[in-house]
Amino acid sequence: MSSTAITDLITTRDVDNVPRPAVALSATSVTQDWEHASHQHHKAQLLYSVRGILSCEIEDGVWIVPPQCAVWIPGNLPHSARGSGETECYCLFVEPDAAPDLPKTCCTISVSPLLRELLLKVVGFPELYAPGSREDRLIATLLDELAVAPVEDLHLPMPRDPRLRRLAEMLLADPTDKTLKGDWATRIGMSERSMSRLLQHEIGMNFGRWRRQLHVILALQRLTKGESVQTVALELGYENASGFVTMFRKAVGKPPARYISERTTGGETTAVPSIKLSDRGLT
């Protein structure tokens, strides 16, 4: 199938009425940014970014998808979508019972070279490929690969407590703020001990780790757009690039320049960061 408009890909195609286990589409946008309002479909959706930063918003946050990564959205889950910069993406719509062991929740998928090549191949299939055909068998292979694709754990869950939500929004508004944890607790009307306990209970991580992971995803947004490591480090409040690189390497497993190079050239696919953020501060 030839490339279609982003609006056609994301929201207007009636994919639920295509009587096949999976339907694949592709789209390229040369505009700076695009956004589509909340919608849902019966089929689950895999949104794979070849170029540009994508984000999908669900009820409790937004999943950010760097290039060469993919986000899985279960069927019947309301979500909106956004692209930052020039984007190129592939979309796979899958019947919920098309294969066993498909993810049950919204998550980021590590796209192996085989899964990537299968996605590129099936985009060219007709929507009504014949059952039992070569196309049907390759779709089945793709779904098998999707079912065993690693689900990455590096994400930033958003707390539901209104006070912690306010904390998150303040950090998003000014990620360079170096206020100490105790002072943050005072700002939101909690004791430091209570804030720490509630953060651990609601999101399963402490304040320091939460803030570091926030910095990783904000850095990815800027680095993918071509900003230098030095510029991003200073924008995030680091005194120099060395401290930022050390933090990034600990979180992702490799320095930022290497990570971005692999994402933009389609090289080795290893850890795939995704972070759930509130809508504020993403654009």
Secondary structure, DSSP 8 states (H G I E B T S, - for coil): ---B-HHIIIII--GGGS-SSEEEEEEEE-SSEEEEEEE--SSEEEEEEEEEEEEEEETTEEEEE-TTEEEEE-TT--EEEEEEEEEEEEEEEE-TTSSTT--SS-EEE---HHHHHHHHHHTTS-TT--TTSHHHHHHHHHHHHHHHS-B---------SHHHHHHHHHHHH-TT----HHHHHHHTT--HHHHHHHHHHHHSS-HHHHHHHHHHHHHHHHHHTT--HHHHHHHTT-SSHHHHHHHHHHHHSS-HHHHHHHHHHT---------EE-STT--
